[in-house]
Amino acid sequence: MDAPLINWALLALDPPGWGGVLLRGFWNTLQIAVGGYSLGLLIGMFGALGKLYGGPVARDLLEVYTTVVRAVPELVLILILYYAGTDLLNQLLLTLGYGRVDISGLAAGIFVIGVVQGAYSTEVLRGAIKSIAPGQLDAGRAFGMSPRKILTRITIPAMLPFAIPGLANLWLIATKDTALLAVVGFSELTLVTRQAAGATKHYLLFFMAAGAIYLTLTLVSNVLIGFVERRSRRGFARMT
Amino acid sequence: MAHPASTMIDRAARTSLWLKPHRIALIAIAVALVASAIIFGRWDWLPNYLPRLGHGVVVTLAMLFGSAALGFLFAVPLGLAQVTGPFWLKWPAAAFCTVIRGTPLLLQLWLLYYGLGSLFPSIPGIRSSFLWPYLREAWPYGLAALTISFAAYEGEVMRGAFAGVPSGELQAGRAFGMSPFKVFRRIWLPRAVHRALPTLNGETVLQLKSTPLVATITVVDLYGVISRVRQETFLTYEPLLLLAAIYMLLTAVLVILFRYFENRIPTRGV
């Protein structure tokens, strides 16, 4: 420990400083959070529709999926999906006669976060769809709309106000869950922070800096969520 | 109404309603999958590691209940300060909850373990203090990080619970001449905890799913034992599947336990 207590030069963007490395890690974090969240929404949409309108087998399988994912720690799920998933894919490719592929950490990370998020979005979206007044869907059917048209014209727009608080919460969880990918060695923000801290021995400085970045992401997200929520509730009677 | 024969018929009817043909097929497939995992997987390592696995479960549960109990103790003042405190208590409490809830737990854990852990030895005199044997170990940092995280999330819950207690009940207490502390102890706190109980139980189950993170700072909990197994046996699937099964079991036990207590104390809708 030399003269200055905090060596700000370590956070400089150019190579002697580690700022650039941190920002690249943050970029990876963002990509995984956005990708995994979107994949989760896609899974959640199909999951919710399957749970509400699917056959008995589909319903039970989806129930197993959401229950298992919500009962097992995210860290364990990430390990299972990351190692077992890449291993299974490679074995499948080998038996089909293709060579092994190196799955990029980014793709694997998005897949893993997406599967975990999918279970939670399924529940959020299912609850939202169930809270649509049934008369609205009946009206669509009475006008002779096809099921697809009812989905895109009525179900999705009408459920959004109910779903947005839950989905916003899931986004915040997704940004923080990406940190768990550090454990499987994907160089997102938390892992590069640890590497930078280990190399320079300035642990507090780097972990605080990374914390500030995560916090900024959360606070900016909160502001945007506020806008979206207010917009989506236009025309609703004011609660409280 | 509770005629034994009628309840038995009722139960049988409910079981047959649940046990539809496709469910029997699905259960058969699930049993076949588990059986094939047991038959075709390598489980010869299991007897050797059984005592350590048991110890790991104990460490995991100790981390869970220790951090939940300590965290709740911090959550009460955090919630109270945000509802009724003067601004110099309100703002720090709100800032604490925002910062902790806005950053990943893994980062907080590493900040405490690597950051503070590297700072402590440079403080003069700390090596000779009675705290040093604990500060050299990993578990106090794990417990501290889990406690802080739980306190922040529960502080937010308790804030809502304190704010939601009808003010008439507190006024009634004051009208009877209770001191502010007595109002808090006899009315405000019990009513707030009562209201928050379902949420607190849910958060405790969530907390169980955060405990394996302490294994990343060398605390040997259930997850840590399984990581050791994976390193020593080079197996990919079997230890992880066992780990997932144990966590599912623990979650199920917690959920059933909490549901039992919730049914004994009617909390919903009050």
Chai-1 contact restraints between the chains, C-beta under 6 A:
chainA,res_idxA,chainB,res_idxB,connection_type,confidence,min_distance_angstrom,max_distance_angstrom,comment,restraint_id
A,P56,B,H22,contact,1.0,0.0,6.0,A-B,restraint_1
A,V57,B,H22,contact,1.0,0.0,6.0,A-B,restraint_2
A,D60,B,L26,contact,1.0,0.0,6.0,A-B,restraint_3
A,A71,B,M248,contact,1.0,0.0,6.0,A-B,restraint_4
A,A71,B,T251,contact,1.0,0.0,6.0,A-B,restraint_5
A,V72,B,A244,contact,1.0,0.0,6.0,A-B,restraint_6
A,V72,B,Y247,contact,1.0,0.0,6.0,A-B,restraint_7
A,V72,B,M248,contact,1.0,0.0,6.0,A-B,restraint_8
A,P73,B,K209,contact,1.0,0.0,6.0,A-B,restraint_9
A,P73,B,P212,contact,1.0,0.0,6.0,A-B,restraint_10
A,P73,B,Y247,contact,1.0,0.0,6.0,A-B,restraint_11
A,L75,B,P212,contact,1.0,0.0,6.0,A-B,restraint_12
A,V76,B,L243,contact,1.0,0.0,6.0,A-B,restraint_13
A,V76,B,A244,contact,1.0,0.0,6.0,A-B,restraint_14
A,L79,B,L240,contact,1.0,0.0,6.0,A-B,restraint_15
A,I80,B,L240,contact,1.0,0.0,6.0,A-B,restraint_16
A,Y83,B,T236,contact,1.0,0.0,6.0,A-B,restraint_17
A,A84,B,Y237,contact,1.0,0.0,6.0,A-B,restraint_18
A,D87,B,T236,contact,1.0,0.0,6.0,A-B,restraint_19
A,K176,B,P104,contact,1.0,0.0,6.0,A-B,restraint_20
A,A179,B,P104,contact,1.0,0.0,6.0,A-B,restraint_21
A,A179,B,L106,contact,1.0,0.0,6.0,A-B,restraint_22
A,A179,B,L107,contact,1.0,0.0,6.0,A-B,restraint_23
A,T190,B,L106,contact,1.0,0.0,6.0,A-B,restraint_24
A,T190,B,L107,contact,1.0,0.0,6.0,A-B,restraint_25
A,Y203,B,Y114,contact,1.0,0.0,6.0,A-B,restraint_26
A,Y203,B,G115,contact,1.0,0.0,6.0,A-B,restraint_27
A,Y203,B,S118,contact,1.0,0.0,6.0,A-B,restraint_28
A,L204,B,G115,contact,1.0,0.0,6.0,A-B,restraint_29
A,F207,B,L111,contact,1.0,0.0,6.0,A-B,restraint_30
A,F207,B,G115,contact,1.0,0.0,6.0,A-B,restraint_31
A,A210,B,L107,contact,1.0,0.0,6.0,A-B,restraint_32
A,G211,B,T103,contact,1.0,0.0,6.0,A-B,restraint_33
A,G211,B,L107,contact,1.0,0.0,6.0,A-B,restraint_34
A,Y214,B,T103,contact,1.0,0.0,6.0,A-B,restraint_35
A,L215,B,G102,contact,1.0,0.0,6.0,A-B,restraint_36
A,L215,B,T103,contact,1.0,0.0,6.0,A-B,restraint_37
A,T218,B,G102,contact,1.0,0.0,6.0,A-B,restraint_38
